[in-house]
Amino acid sequence: MTRGLGYVPESSLPTGLFGRMFRSLDPYLPDSARIDAIAARMAEPSDAVLDGRLPAGYTYLGQFIDHDITFDPTSSLQRQNDPDALVNFRTPRFDLDSLYGRGPADQPYLYERTPGTGQSRFVIGASKGKTRGELDLPRDSRGVALIGDPRNDENVIISQLQLTFLLFHNRVCDWLTADGGTEHARQRRADEGVFDCARRLVRWHYQWIVVHDFLKRITDPVTYRDVLRQEPLVPQGDPVEQVRLRFFAWRHQIFMPVEFAVAAYRFGHSLVRPGYRLNAAVGPLPVVSPGLPASPRDELRNLGGFRRLPAGWQIDWGRFFPLTDTGSLQHARRIDRYLALPLLALPPALAGGEITDLARRNLTRGARLGLPCGQHVALAMGLEPLDDEELDLPDGGPAPLWYYVLREAELHDAGRTLGAVGSRIVAEVFAGMLAADPSSYLHNAPGWQPVLPSARPGEFTMADLIRFTGFGVRE
């Protein structure tokens, strides 16, 4: 059996773990020369406008979300693939299986035993060196991270984000049992222990962040409000959050659309900056560096992962999310057709030993999976597609869907958010996954609002989550 993104069927039934959102559209199959010509135009020029409006941390929150909902270890860049046979080795749910793994029973080494509650908290590690109080992911003797998804250690920023979510779970456990648990224990259901209740609250607050913080920031407001609506369930009832989907449909089992996973959601690659400051003393450094380090000193010249956190490298989240007004906040690149130069020469370990230019890699993957061109997707949505002059492609013609989404965003509001096609695909997939998940807050508890402490009661953002943990917050 072919597994992963190596096999996506052409059947008319919208079923399977990977599948197609626009099944009636013909595939666009550019040859390698066309792909190379387009990729050559995607290198960031020296006079590129770098900063957009999005705080830089959302680039890596987007990567964290991607790792939570998709994992395909088997697709090939060398052959034509059929998406419906691809097995997504992550559940298409915002359930944090990349955090919780298979749970305490199956992966007990991820958890510490807490007297009276069993295995309810995550194990936390310490940084390399003698700097006191600096935390890292738990690691074995070789420095390999002991976490639910090893991809969340591929750079220092996402590894510190994974650590923040581990600490978030632990802090929620503390919150549930504070002062004897009399007030906060009311959040627990009759059949829930501390661990199960904490996991549910962590998941629900994370889901809220995904759709009310992250998604709201990256999509255009008109599309966002069209997909996620506040409407009463019954006449004269109070309005509750409801989902309206026009193009993302399934029959028996929700699937992961390749138009999302291989094209629209890869807009995040355009957000990556050439370099970042981790804190006042470290940076700016690139998040990846080509080749292998020639000496230990080389390891301190980039933010690559799969290693113990160097001393003094604990992240200052105020440089990545809007925690303070100190002026130190870094912003993501605006969404456009360009990629930062470090992404055009990925190290072999990240590139999988195949194509190391990320632009060529993404374009090739879209072709191998037979994605439709961007113009046809726009027409299917009832939109006027971008013309040849707007797309600015070599010799005009069809645009690969990923390129189209990036260029559309570049022309829409100066790249501050996705455009109409990109916003619609991403918003419908996010909202659809939330609505289809019987354990989500939207499906399980209509009208639910966050209950953890936040700057605005009833809301919850990444800044609130970070403040709640107290990790990476510099006064």
N, C-alpha and C positions, 0 to 999 in steps of 0.2 A: 504494500500500500504506500502510495506517495503521501507524505505528510507535510505540514507546514504550508508556507506560501508557495509551495511547489506545484499545487494542483488546485485550481479554482474553476468549477464546472461552468459550462455555458447553458445549463438548463434554465427553464423559464420560472422555476419555483425558487422563491427567495428563502432558501434554507441553507444550513451549513454554518460552520464556525467562522470561516471567511466567506465572503460572497460579494455580489455586485449590487450597488444601489441603482445603477442605470443599465439594466440588462439588455434593453433593446438597442443600445447604441453600439455602433461598430467600433472595434478596437483601432487605435492608432498605433502603427508599428514603424516608427522611424528607424532607418538603418544606422549603423555605427558612425558613419560619416556625419549624418545629420545630428546625432546625439553629441558628437565631439564639437561640432560647430556651435551648437546652442550652449554647451557647457563652457566653451571658451569665452562666451560673453557674460558669464556669471561670476567671474573673479572680481572682487571688490576693487574699484578704481581708487587711485590715490586721493581724489577729491570727493569721495563718497560722503554723503550726509550720514553720520553714524548714529547719533542718539535719537531715539523715538521718545514716546511718552511712557512706555511700559517700564516699570522698575525691573532691573536686571534679574532679580530672583525668580520672576515668573517664567523666564526661559527654562530654568531647571525644575521648577514646579511642573511645567509642561512635560519635561522629560520624565519626571517621577510618575506623572499620571499615565504617560504612554507605557511605561514599564508595568504599571498596574493592570492595564487592560489588554496589552498585546505582547506576544512573544512567539516568534517564528524562527526556530533554529535550523530549518531544513531547506528553505527556498534557495534557488540558484539564480545567479546572474548570467548563466551560460545557456539556459534553455528556456523555451516557452513554458509558462506555468498556467495552471488552471485553478483560480482562486477557490472554488467551492470545495475542492478536496484538501485545501490547506487546513491544517489543524492549528488553531490558536491555542498555544500552551498556557495562556492566561484566560481566566473567565472574562467575558465581555461585561464586566460589572465593576463599579467603583467599590470594591470590597477589601482593598489593601492586602490581597494575598501576597504581594511583594514584600509586605511588612510582617504579616503573621505567619507566612509560610503555610505549612500543613497543620499548625497548631501545636500546643504543648505535648500532646500525646505522641505525635509522630516526630516532632523535632524538639525534644526537650532541651537540647543544648542551647537553644535560643532564649530560654527562659530561666529565671532564678526562682527557687522555692521560697515562698513567703509564709512564715508560720501562720496557721489558721486559715489561709486562703488558697493553699496549693500553689501551683505555678501560675502566677498572675502578672508578673512583671518581666520586662526584657532585661537581659544582661547588657551592661554598658562597659565599654573599654576605655582605655586611657591613651593619650598621645605618646609619641616617641620622644624620649629625652626626659629632662628633669623639670620641665615647666609644670608647676603644681596646678591642679584644678582643670587642666585641659582634657576634654573628653574625645573619644574616638569610637568608631564601631568596634564591637567585640571581634577579636581576631585569634586565629590559631598561632602556633609557634612559627609558621612561615609568613605570617602577616596577612593570610587570606581572611577576608571578612566573613563572619558567621551571621549571615542575614538571609532573608527569604528570597531575594533576587540578587545574584552577584552583579548584575548590570548597575545596580545602585551604588557601586564602588568605582565606577569607571572614571570619575574625576572627583577632585576634592570637594567641589561645591555640592554635587548630588550626594556624595557620601555624608557630608555634614547635614544635608536635608533629610536623608534616611535616619541619621542619628536623632535629629530633631523630632521626627515622628515616633521613634522609639521612646524618647523622653516624654512626648505628649501622652502616649499610652500610660506610662508609669505615673505621670502627674495626675491623670484622670483617676487612676486607681487610688492615689492619695486623696484626691478630692472626694471620692465616693465614701471613703472611710474616715474623713476628717471629723473631729469632735464626736466620735462614736458613730458617725454616719447617720445621725437622726434626720437631718434635713436633706442632705444629698442622696441618702439611700432611697428616698422616694422615687428616684429615677430608675431604680431597679424593679424589674418585673418579678412576679412570683417565682418563676423558674430560673432566674438568673443569679449566678454567683458574681463576685466582684469582677473576675476576669471577663465573663460574658457580657456583663453590663458595660464595662469599660470599653471592650471591643466594639460594641454596638454604638456607643456614644462617640468614640473616635471615628468610626466609619461614617456616621451621620454628619458629624461636624466637617469631616473631610469632604463628603458629598456636597455639603452646602458651599464650602469654599470652591469646589470645582465649578459649580454652576452659577453661584452668586458673586464670586470674586474673580476667578480666572476667566471663565467663559465670557462674563460680562465685559471684561477688559479687552478681550481679543477680537470680539465680533462687533459688527456694526449694530447700533442700537435698534434700528427698525427690524432687522432679522431676529435679534435676540428677543424683542417683545412679541414678535409673531410666533415664535416657537415656544417660549415659556410665558404663559399667560396667567393673570390673576382673575379667576372667574369663579362664581359660586357653583357648587355641585348640585344644588337644588334651588328652585326659584326663591328669591328673597333671602337666601343663605349668605353667610359670610364668604367673601372671595378666598379661594385657596389656589395654590399653584397647580396649573394644569399644562399638559404638553400637547402641542399641535404639530403633527408631522405631515409633510406633503410628499416627500420622496423616499424616506427611509421606512420600508415596510417589510414585515416578515410574517410567516404563517404560524409555525409551531415553536420555533426556537430562534431567538435573536442571534444575529451573526455580526461579524466585524466587516464592514464594507471596505474593499480595497481602495476605492476612491478616497476614503478617509485615511486609511493606514499608510498607503503608499504615495499619496499625493497631498491632499488638503492639510492633513495634520503635520506634514513635514515642513510647513511654513516656519516651524520653530528653528530650523537650521539657519534661517535668515536672521534670527534674533541674536545669534551668538556674537559677542564682541571679540575683537582681536586680543583683548587682555582684560583682567579684572584685578582689583585690589581686594584681597581677603580681609584685611584689617589695616590699621594705620601703618604697620611695619612691613607688610608682605604685599608685593605687587607694584605695578601691574604685571601680570604674568599670563601667557596664553593658556587656555584650558587643555589644549593638546599640543604635542610637539612631535614632529616627524622623527622616526628612527628610535633607537634605544639609547638610554643614557650611557655615555662613555665613562663617566665617573660619578661618585656620589654627589658631587657638586652639581652636576647636570640635572639631578633629580629635583633640585630646588629652583630650577629655571622654568618650570611649567607646573600646571595644576593637574597633571595626570594622576590617575588613581591606582587602585590595586596595590596599595602599600600602606604602611602605618602613617598616621598623620605626623608630619614633622613638627618638632617643638616650635611653639610660637605661631602656629598656623590655624588656631581655632578661629572660626569665621565670626565676623562682626555682621550680623544680619541687618543692621541699620544701613549698611552699604548696598543691600540687595532688596529690601522691602521697606515700605514707608513707615518706619518706627519712630523717627525723630525728625526734627527740622534743622539738623546740624549742617545740611548742605553736602553731606558725604554720599548721598544716594547715587548709585550708578544706574544708568538706564540701558535697556536692551537696544540693539540696533533696530531701526525701523524695519517694517516688513517690506522687502523689495526683492528684486531678482538676483541680488548679489549675495555672495557668501564671503565671510572673512577668510583671509588668505590661509590661516592654519587649517581650515577645513578642506582645502584643496590638496593637501598632502598628509592624509591621516597616517598615523603609525600602523604598521601591519596588524598589530594585535587588535586594534579597533576596526580596521577595514576588513578583517577576516581573510587577509591574504589575497584578495581579489583586486577590485578597483579601489585605489586609494583616494582619488579625487571624488569628494562627496557629491558634487554636481553631476558628474558622469554616472556615479553609482545610483543616485536617485532616478535619473532619467532612464538609465538602462533597466532598472527594476520595474518602472512603470511600463516600459515597452514589453518586457518579458511577461508581464501580467495582463497585457492587452487592454490597458486603460483607454477609455475614449479620449479624444482631444478636448481641450478646454472649451473651444467654441461650441461643440456639440452638446456639452453639458449645460452651458449657458442657455442654448436654445431649448433644451429639454425643460429647463426651469422657467421658460417664458421670458427670458432676458435677452436684451440686445448684446451680442457678443462683441468683445473688443475687436477692432479691425487691424489690418496688417501694420499700419503705421503706429498704432498704439502698442501692439505687441512687440514691435522692433526685433523681429526674428530674421535670421539670414534668409533672404529670398522669400520672405512671407510664408504663407501656408499654415497648416495646422500647428497648434501649440500643444506640447505635452501638458497634461492637466496640472502637474506640479508647477511648471513654469507659469502657466496661465494664472493659477491662484496667487503666486508671488507678484507677477506683473500687475494683476488686477488690484491687489492691495497697495502696490506702489503708487498707482494712479488714483486710488480712493483715499481721500483724506490724508495724503502724503505718507501713507504706510503706517498710520497710527493704529489701524485695525485691519482685519481682513475685509475684502470686498464682498459683493453679493454672493458669488458662487462659493468662495471659501467659507464665508460665514454660515451659509445655509448648510453645507455638508457637515461642518464641525458642530454647529449648534444642534442639528437634528440627531446626529449620532450620540452626542453627550446626553441630550434630553431623552432620547429613545432608550438608551441603556439604563438610565435612572428609572424611567417609567416601567421598564420590563423586569426590573429586579424586584422580586417579591419581598426582599429584606431591606430595600432602600427606604429612606424616610418618606419619599414621595409616594411610594406604593403602600407602605406599611402604616404610615401615620399621617394622612393628609392634614395639612394645616400646621404640622410641627415646625417649631422654630428652635434655633440653638439655645441651650440652657447654660453653657459654660460662660464664665466672665468674659466680657468684651467691652470695647470702647462704646458701642451702641447696643443696648439691650435688644435681643431678638435678631442680631446680625452676628456674623463671625467671618473674619478674614484671616489670611496668612499672618498678618501683623498681630492679630489677636492670639492666634495659636502660638506664635513665638513668644509673645509676652507671657502667656499662660505657663509655658515651660520654663521661662527665665533663661534659656540657653542662647548664647550669642547676642545678648542684649548688653550693649555698652552704654553706661550713663554719661 
